[in-house]
Amino acid sequence: MRALANWSQARYVHSSNIENGYGLGVGGDYKVNAHTAVTADYNFDQSDGLSSGVQEAHQVTVGITLAR
């Protein structure tokens, strides 16, 4: 099991625009057997700036890890 959180702030040169953003994520691995694991992760990001407005992104990833 894993989790993440982040926060950012960007100030643009020669502009009064400030963009704030944050992100959250969770994920996990499931070991099927000695040679195979399945992974799944979900990430959410949001940013808010004067010129771009509120933007959101949702990302889901899944994978399979094979080992000898």
CYANA upper distance limits for C-alpha pairs under 8 A (distance plus 0.5 A):
  1 MET  CA     26 VAL  CA      8.07
  1 MET  CA     27 GLY  CA      6.31
  1 MET  CA     28 GLY  CA      4.76
  1 MET  CA     29 ASP  CA      7.13
  2 ARG  CA     26 VAL  CA      6.21
  2 ARG  CA     27 GLY  CA      5.72
  2 ARG  CA     28 GLY  CA      6.50
  3 ALA  CA     24 LEU  CA      8.12
  3 ALA  CA     25 GLY  CA      6.01
  3 ALA  CA     26 VAL  CA      4.89
  3 ALA  CA     27 GLY  CA      6.92
  4 LEU  CA     23 GLY  CA      8.36
  4 LEU  CA     24 LEU  CA      6.16
  4 LEU  CA     25 GLY  CA      5.54
  4 LEU  CA     26 VAL  CA      6.99
  5 ALA  CA     22 TYR  CA      7.92
  5 ALA  CA     23 GLY  CA      6.02
  5 ALA  CA     24 LEU  CA      5.04
  5 ALA  CA     25 GLY  CA      7.00
  6 ASN  CA     22 TYR  CA      5.88
  6 ASN  CA     23 GLY  CA      5.59
  6 ASN  CA     24 LEU  CA      7.16
  7 TRP  CA     20 ASN  CA      8.10
  7 TRP  CA     21 GLY  CA      6.13
  7 TRP  CA     22 TYR  CA      4.68
  7 TRP  CA     23 GLY  CA      6.98
  8 SER  CA     20 ASN  CA      6.24
  8 SER  CA     21 GLY  CA      5.56
  8 SER  CA     22 TYR  CA      6.65
  9 GLN  CA     18 ILE  CA      7.47
  9 GLN  CA     19 GLU  CA      6.10
  9 GLN  CA     20 ASN  CA      4.97
  9 GLN  CA     21 GLY  CA      6.84
 10 ALA  CA     18 ILE  CA      6.15
 10 ALA  CA     19 GLU  CA      5.59
 10 ALA  CA     20 ASN  CA      7.02
 11 ARG  CA     15 SER  CA      8.27
 11 ARG  CA     16 SER  CA      8.00
 11 ARG  CA     17 ASN  CA      6.84
 11 ARG  CA     18 ILE  CA      5.24
 11 ARG  CA     19 GLU  CA      7.14
 12 TYR  CA     16 SER  CA      7.56
 12 TYR  CA     17 ASN  CA      6.64
 12 TYR  CA     18 ILE  CA      7.20
 17 ASN  CA     49 GLY  CA      7.23
 17 ASN  CA     50 LEU  CA      6.36
 17 ASN  CA     51 SER  CA      7.65
 18 ILE  CA     49 GLY  CA      6.47
 18 ILE  CA     50 LEU  CA      7.56
 19 GLU  CA     47 SER  CA      7.23
 19 GLU  CA     48 ASP  CA      6.02
 19 GLU  CA     49 GLY  CA      4.69
 19 GLU  CA     50 LEU  CA      7.71
 20 ASN  CA     47 SER  CA      6.08
 20 ASN  CA     48 ASP  CA      5.95
 20 ASN  CA     49 GLY  CA      7.06
 21 GLY  CA     45 ASP  CA      7.78
 21 GLY  CA     46 GLN  CA      5.95
 21 GLY  CA     47 SER  CA      4.46
 21 GLY  CA     48 ASP  CA      6.75
 22 TYR  CA     45 ASP  CA      6.32
 22 TYR  CA     46 GLN  CA      6.07
 22 TYR  CA     47 SER  CA      7.04
 23 GLY  CA     43 ASN  CA      7.67
 23 GLY  CA     44 PHE  CA      5.94
 23 GLY  CA     45 ASP  CA      4.68
 23 GLY  CA     46 GLN  CA      6.82
 24 LEU  CA     43 ASN  CA      6.31
 24 LEU  CA     44 PHE  CA      5.80
 24 LEU  CA     45 ASP  CA      7.10
 25 GLY  CA     41 ASP  CA      7.77
 25 GLY  CA     42 TYR  CA      5.99
 25 GLY  CA     43 ASN  CA      4.67
 25 GLY  CA     44 PHE  CA      6.65
 26 VAL  CA     41 ASP  CA      6.26
 26 VAL  CA     42 TYR  CA      5.99
 26 VAL  CA     43 ASN  CA      7.16
 27 GLY  CA     39 THR  CA      7.94
 27 GLY  CA     40 ALA  CA      6.00
 27 GLY  CA     41 ASP  CA      4.47
 27 GLY  CA     42 TYR  CA      6.70
 28 GLY  CA     39 THR  CA      6.32
 28 GLY  CA     40 ALA  CA      6.17
 28 GLY  CA     41 ASP  CA      7.03
 29 ASP  CA     37 ALA  CA      7.06
 29 ASP  CA     38 VAL  CA      6.16
 29 ASP  CA     39 THR  CA      4.90
 29 ASP  CA     40 ALA  CA      7.10
 30 TYR  CA     37 ALA  CA      5.99
 30 TYR  CA     38 VAL  CA      5.67
 30 TYR  CA     39 THR  CA      6.86
 31 LYS  CA     36 THR  CA      6.70
 31 LYS  CA     37 ALA  CA      4.75
 31 LYS  CA     38 VAL  CA      6.93
 32 VAL  CA     36 THR  CA      5.92
 32 VAL  CA     37 ALA  CA      5.84
 32 VAL  CA     38 VAL  CA      7.59
 33 ASN  CA     37 ALA  CA      7.58
 35 HIS  CA     65 THR  CA      8.50
 35 HIS  CA     66 LEU  CA      6.12
 35 HIS  CA     67 ALA  CA      5.37
 35 HIS  CA     68 ARG  CA      6.60
 36 THR  CA     64 ILE  CA      7.53
 36 THR  CA     65 THR  CA      6.18
 36 THR  CA     66 LEU  CA      5.31
 36 THR  CA     67 ALA  CA      7.02
 37 ALA  CA     64 ILE  CA      6.23
 37 ALA  CA     65 THR  CA      5.58
 37 ALA  CA     66 LEU  CA      7.22
 38 VAL  CA     62 VAL  CA      7.89
 38 VAL  CA     63 GLY  CA      6.24
 38 VAL  CA     64 ILE  CA      5.08
 38 VAL  CA     65 THR  CA      6.83
 39 THR  CA     62 VAL  CA      5.95
 39 THR  CA     63 GLY  CA      5.49
 39 THR  CA     64 ILE  CA      6.67
 39 THR  CA     65 THR  CA      8.21
 40 ALA  CA     60 VAL  CA      7.92
 40 ALA  CA     61 THR  CA      6.19
 40 ALA  CA     62 VAL  CA      4.84
 40 ALA  CA     63 GLY  CA      6.99
 41 ASP  CA     60 VAL  CA      6.22
 41 ASP  CA     61 THR  CA      5.74
 41 ASP  CA     62 VAL  CA      6.97
 42 TYR  CA     58 HIS  CA      7.89
 42 TYR  CA     59 GLN  CA      6.17
 42 TYR  CA     60 VAL  CA      5.08
 42 TYR  CA     61 THR  CA      7.09
 43 ASN  CA     57 ALA  CA      8.48
 43 ASN  CA     58 HIS  CA      6.34
 43 ASN  CA     59 GLN  CA      5.60
 43 ASN  CA     60 VAL  CA      7.07
 44 PHE  CA     56 GLU  CA      7.83
 44 PHE  CA     57 ALA  CA      6.20
 44 PHE  CA     58 HIS  CA      5.21
 44 PHE  CA     59 GLN  CA      7.00
 45 ASP  CA     56 GLU  CA      6.14
 45 ASP  CA     57 ALA  CA      5.62
 45 ASP  CA     58 HIS  CA      7.16
 46 GLN  CA     54 VAL  CA      7.54
 46 GLN  CA     55 GLN  CA      6.08
 46 GLN  CA     56 GLU  CA      4.89
 46 GLN  CA     57 ALA  CA      6.95
 47 SER  CA     53 GLY  CA      8.38
 47 SER  CA     54 VAL  CA      6.21
 47 SER  CA     55 GLN  CA      5.81
 47 SER  CA     56 GLU  CA      7.12
 48 ASP  CA     52 SER  CA      7.47
 48 ASP  CA     53 GLY  CA      5.80
 48 ASP  CA     54 VAL  CA      4.83
 48 ASP  CA     55 GLN  CA      6.88
 49 GLY  CA     53 GLY  CA      5.59
 49 GLY  CA     54 VAL  CA      7.17
